[in-house]
Amino acid sequence: MGDITGLAAVVMLFSIPIVGIGVYGYYRVSKLHTEERLAALARGVNVPMEPELSQAARSRRAGILLVSAAIGYVITFTLIARVEPDAWVAASFGAIPFTVGLGFFLDSTLVRRDLKASV
């Protein structure tokens, strides 16, 4: 059990800075898009606004991301389990984002059905 603790510590040690860099990158790109849009408006150029995604589309996107991340997570720890059998315990935790992703798919389906019923 001590080996998996070391593995988890190393994964956390490297993943936290990577997530921080990703968040900063998202912020920076968003800021650059805003500045670009404002500069174009200042010159009098008509800038089309990006359409807002519907609730069904947002749920579908979240479902796709969570299910694919869960599958990648399980595959990674399945490959590690070929060398370290205790990694199967970690691989089983991939069921959590997988089922949450399935819930988002269900939400997307129900929202679309409700929209069709109200029309």
Buried (B, 14 or more C-beta within 10 A) or exposed (E): EEEBEEBEEEEEEEEEEEEEEEEEEEEEEEEEEEEEBEEEEEEEEEEEEEEEEEBBBBBBEBBBEBBEBBBEBBEBBBEBBEEEEEBEEBBEEBEEBBEBBBBBBEBBBEBBEEEEEEE
